[in-house]
């Protein structure tokens, strides 16, 4: 099972700035890499994952989206979601 966590952001987004330290803390506590992707610089992901808001976090298992969070997600909620796949 391959787990990937993607966080789509855009520069100047207040929610994205709030999400960044949450991601860092969860990443450190669970030893999971959270990939930060600038949605503006990587527009191919917008249609691929039907992105409508930033931040958007996607949890992928073997390439399939199994969890999706739009807007700021708190550490406890993100950790609980990720622990299901570790």
C-alpha positions in Angstrom: 0.0 0.0 0.0 1.4 3.3 -1.1 0.3 6.4 0.9 0.6 9.9 -0.5 -0.7 13.1 1.0 -1.0 16.1 -1.2 -1.8 19.7 0.0 -2.7 22.1 -2.7 -2.2 25.8 -1.9 -1.9 29.2 -3.6 0.3 32.1 -2.6 -1.4 34.7 -0.5 -4.2 32.3 0.7 -4.8 32.9 4.4 -6.2 29.4 5.0 -3.1 28.0 3.2 -0.8 29.9 5.5 -2.8 28.6 8.5 -2.6 25.0 7.2 1.2 25.0 6.7 2.2 24.7 10.3 -0.6 22.1 10.9 0.8 20.0 8.1 4.3 20.3 9.5 3.3 19.1 12.9 1.2 16.2 11.6 4.0 15.2 9.2 6.5 15.2 12.1 4.3 13.4 14.6 3.2 10.6 12.2 6.4 10.5 10.1 4.4 11.1 6.9 5.5 13.3 4.1 2.9 15.9 3.1 3.6 17.2 -0.4 2.9 20.9 -0.8 1.8 21.8 -4.4 1.2 25.3 -5.7 -2.0 24.9 -7.6 -1.3 28.1 -9.6 2.0 26.8 -10.8 0.7 23.3 -11.4 -2.7 23.9 -13.1 -2.9 20.3 -14.5 -3.9 19.2 -11.0 -6.9 21.5 -10.9 -8.9 19.4 -13.4 -7.2 16.1 -12.4 -8.5 16.4 -8.8 -11.4 18.8 -9.4 -9.9 21.4 -7.1 -12.3 24.2 -6.2 -10.7 25.7 -3.1 -7.4 26.1 -1.4 -6.1 24.6 0.8 -7.2 21.2 -0.4 -5.6 18.1 1.1 -5.9 14.7 -0.6 -5.0 11.4 0.9 -4.2 8.9 -1.8 -3.7 5.1 -1.3 -2.2 3.3 -4.3 -3.1 6.4 -6.5 -6.7 6.6 -5.5 -8.2 9.5 -3.4 -9.5 8.0 -0.2 -9.9 11.2 1.9 -10.4 14.8 0.8 -10.4 18.0 2.9 -11.2 21.4 1.5 -10.3 24.4 3.7 -8.3 24.3 6.8 -8.2 20.9 8.5 -7.2 20.7 12.1 -4.4 18.5 13.3 -6.5 16.1 15.2 -8.8 15.5 12.2 -5.9 15.1 9.8 -4.1 12.7 12.1 -7.2 10.5 12.6 -7.7 10.3 8.8 -4.1 9.4 8.2 -3.8 6.8 10.9 -6.4 4.7 9.1 -3.9 4.1 6.3 -0.6 3.7 8.2 
